[in-house]
Amino acid sequence: MPASRPRKPGDPAHPRASGPLRSFGRIKSRVIKPLQAALFETLLPSIAVPDPAAGPIDPCALMPEATEVWLEIGFGGGEHLAAQAARRPDVLILGCEPFLNGVASLLRHVDDGGLKNVRIHGDDARAVVEALPDASLDRIMILFPDPWHKVRHNKRRLIQPEFVAELTRVLKPGGRLRFVTDWKDYASWALERLQASPHLTWMANAADDWRTAPADHVVTRYEEKALGDTAPLFLEFRRV
């Protein structure tokens, strides 16, 4: 990495986050289709991440033959996670999503694709992260999280110093963390907090490094909607 870093995307000045993060629960926004609903009974029990409230989670026990373990936080409709799992059947991918419609969608992708390397937690990712052993993940992906625009809601953003510390704890040395957003304000917010960690190195050398999608990025229907105020910004970090 060069001695000087490229300028941060967006406005770097943000209010300081305060207080603990809250979980906003398991949410259903629309009626789940019958075929998808059936997968909650027939498929989900066999591929669910163990309940983190029951104790530590050993990802190696979930798929002993896996060469790597990845975590996607907030997988939305599951398109990205399913595509990554299909590309890398040797990698165990844990997916966390509190929206039941998203879980239903990923279950359909897993069923249709015959994917054997996906494990799902249909609730807040932070509980799973807390239950994972140190240095147990090779990769963490956080794509288009809720930006919580209003200043009084900034404390609800996923990227907070305490959670960054937990993410670096579970990442292996050399492991990767990818954060993607299409809101300039959240990109700047996240970059400030991720760079503050002594355990993460930002891998950008020039502006195109955060403006250009990584080679393995999967564009989803959500991304194509372009709901933010900028083209997607890709922040890639390595655990040191």
Helices and strands as residue ranges (DSSP letters): H 34-42, H 44-47, G 52-54, H 59-62, E 68-73, H 79-87, E 91-96, H 100-113, E 118-121, H 125-131, E 137-143, G 151-156, H 161-170, E 171-181, H 184-195, E 200-202, H 208-211, H 221-225, E 233-239
